[in-house]
Amino acid sequence: MYQLTAADFADTGQWRLILNIGLSGLQAELNNTIHPELPPQPLCNVSWQPDKEKLRENIEEAIYNNPRLLDDFATTITIFDPLTLFIPTDIAEEKNSAEEDLYKKVFPSLDEDIMNDRDNDITAVWSLAPGVKSLLLRSFPGARITCNLMQLVKRLRKSNARLSLFLNNRGNEIDLILLDANRLISASTHPVSNQENIDEMVERLLSAYAVSKERVNIEYLY
């Protein structure tokens, strides 16, 4: 395996910054784009008590306490927001403010805090907390910003060939993604406390879409 040198670490052009941000913390690592076999290089892992009113301030403090995050890296930011809405792209394109208008019908937010990402026929819309979007755009100009659920859906529907329910348990939260081949039926994030809690969520989700357990392939991603 290639042995990294001080010059490699100083060369921002051969690294991609991966920044994960959620309600309770921020985690960052560097992936080498020239030697992809190398393991990710951790930069920081900062946690805090979930509080939407203080979230922008917490993120800003974490960024400026770890100044290497602000180096000139190509950057991908993934937002972990349990209040993520999926919209058919043709509806999202009906007018300039369609994503914001539809999102605000379901979740309280301001237009300037709403973010979105698209994968062909589907659009994901989210709004983590007041001021977060403007902070990220200001601190990481040119960064690609997406959300956890969209990343999972995009990856899974590339290869899924049947009716499948994917479960991605991240400790205190779980993502449930129901796909029929590459067609998205449902994608959502829920708090989780124990296995029985997960079993109940699966039962409710399948019942809501009239899908029997016998018909669906259930796959755990963890």
C-alpha positions, 0 to 999 in steps of 0.5 A: 500500500502507498505510504503517505508523505507530508507532501501528500497531506499538504496537496489538497488537490489529491483529497476529497473532504467528506463532511457529515452533519446532523442534529447531534454532531459533525464528522469529517474525513479525507478520501484520497482521490489518487490512491483510492485503496488508502483508508479515509483519514479522520479529521474531526468528530464533534458532538453536541446536544440536539437543538435546532436553535443552536445548530448553526452556531454549533456547526460554525464553532466546529468548523472554525475549531478545526481550520483544516476543514476550510482548506481548498479541498473538493468537498461533499457535504451529507446532511442527516435530516430526519425531515426529508421529503421526496418529490417527483422531479416533474412536479418539482420543476413546475415552477421555481419555488415548487420544492420550497412550497411543497416542503413547507406544506409538510414541515415548518421552514423558511425558503432560505433554509431549504436544500435539495438534490435530484436523481433523475425522476426524484428530488429530495428536499430538506431543511436541517435548521435555521441558518445552516444552508447559508453557513455551508454555502459561505464556508464551503463554496462549490461543495456538493451538498446532498442528504443521507437518504438521497445518497442511499436511494441513489446507490440502492436503486442502481442495482435493486431488481425486485421489491425490496425494503432496506434497513440502515441502522445508524444507532439511534436512528434507522433509515427505511427505504422501500423500492420496487426495482429502481422505483422509489416507494418510500424513504424515511428516517426514524428514531430507534430504541430497540429491535422491537421498535424496528420490527413495529416500524417495518410492519407499519410501513409495509401495511401502509403500502399494502405490501406483505412480508412474503412478497418483499425482500428485506435487507439489512445494510448494517 
